[in-house]
Amino acid sequence: MLARPNTMWRWRELLPVRDELHIVTLAEGGTPMLHAPHLGRQLGLPNLYIKDEGRNPTGTFKARGIGLAVSRAVELGVRGFVIPTAGNAGGALAAYAARAGLAAHVFMPVGAPPSNQNEVKMAGAFLHLVQGLISDAGRESAAMAHASGLFDVSTLKEPYRLEGKKTMGFEIALDLGWQLPDVILYPTGGGTGLIGIWKAFDEMEQLGWIGARSARRPRMVCVQAAGCAPMVKAFQEGRDHCEFFAGAQTQAAGLRVPKPLGDRLILRTIRESNGTAVGVADEEMMAARGMIAAAEGIQACLEGAATVAALQKLLASGWVKSDERVVCLNTGTGLKDPV
Ligand SMILES: *Cc1c(COP(=O)(O)O)cnc(C)c1O
């Protein structure tokens, strides 16, 4: 497996595409796990790592989920796709649909970042701009899927994107020499990666690659924007599901999801892992973004920077200890969304 090219397809026996001939790839996955010693020194945490998902095709980890979903859709004979998106998933879908030679209809809020609107149009997909939030885009794309028979690639409405994102879990273990970290911080919109990484740990345990859960599993931290924090609210209130977060507002487009479809799975993952949920203000994300770039030369997206902002709070409260090994996921490149 490790002799294969370093992409997410090196784990293909653990992925749902049956025939390799159907794989549509731009070499997604296999991103670097960067030790962050300078930032770690500033925070008082020597064992700080940033997994830099900004190195993926289309500049974000959405390439993993969408690459897998498009490949499986090709295998199943799908004619084309619809997707509601805050931006990056639409960009990824446009790219992979182009590579597969299939049509894609991308439904984005009018306020979505210009870089995302451009990448969709450049790749020849149909861009539908929708008034409102991703939830409104979801209604319109579902209507189109219903009327046209095209495949709806909405987060967690189909099973395959999660399978692509779970490969981050395999890589985290491999990158750290099969010793799982103590804590993983994940910027949560729809929550696919959080749930997917947790699933990867279960699968690795079943394969005997890592010890039983009673041994050590990372505590999973769900990081959200304070201006759109349905999961943080539900976690703090001890609920098993979330309410629609009214008046959702944040610059971090990937976190602007007022009611994730996978709310129950997200909450279950946080609790099973003894994790927690943290909200951070946009200003804290911006400050963290500057810190990461100045200390380590890594251009993080706002969502990725949110994990470092949350980490600062968790260190201050003592929830994370200074001798723990911590992985922050930088889910996309900051170059796509300049400040
Ligand atoms: C989509 C996205 C997220 C959130 O991912 P989910 O799996 O939907 O929770 C975080 N960061 C970036 C850059 C994104 O594009």
The ligand as an SDF file (V2000), in Angstrom:
LIG
                    3D

 15 15  0  0  0  0  0  0  0  0999 V2000
  -16.2080   22.7710    3.6040 C   0  0  0  0  0  0  0  0  0  0  0  0
  -15.1080   23.3180    4.3770 C   0  0  0  0  0  0  0  0  0  0  0  0
  -15.0020   23.1100    5.7540 C   0  0  0  0  0  0  0  0  0  0  0  0
  -16.0310   22.3360    6.5470 C   0  0  0  0  0  0  0  0  0  0  0  0
  -15.9950   20.9760    6.1960 O   0  0  0  0  0  0  0  0  0  0  0  0
  -17.1830   19.9920    6.6230 P   0  0  0  0  0  0  0  0  0  0  0  0
  -16.6760   18.6410    6.3560 O   0  0  0  0  0  0  0  0  0  0  0  0
  -18.3480   20.3850    5.8020 O   0  0  0  0  0  0  0  0  0  0  0  0
  -17.4550   20.2200    8.0530 O   0  0  0  0  0  0  0  0  0  0  0  0
  -13.8890   23.6040    6.4020 C   0  0  0  0  0  0  0  0  0  0  0  0
  -12.9400   24.2950    5.7460 N   0  0  0  0  0  0  0  0  0  0  0  0
  -13.0090   24.5250    4.4160 C   0  0  0  0  0  0  0  0  0  0  0  0
  -11.9210   25.3060    3.7590 C   0  0  0  0  0  0  0  0  0  0  0  0
  -14.0970   24.0530    3.6830 C   0  0  0  0  0  0  0  0  0  0  0  0
  -14.1690   24.2790    2.3860 O   0  0  0  0  0  0  0  0  0  0  0  0
  1  2  1  0
  2  3  1  0
  2 14  2  0
  3  4  1  0
  3 10  2  0
  4  5  1  0
  5  6  1  0
  6  7  2  0
  6  8  1  0
  6  9  1  0
 10 11  1  0
 11 12  2  0
 12 13  1  0
 12 14  1  0
 14 15  1  0
M  END
$$$$
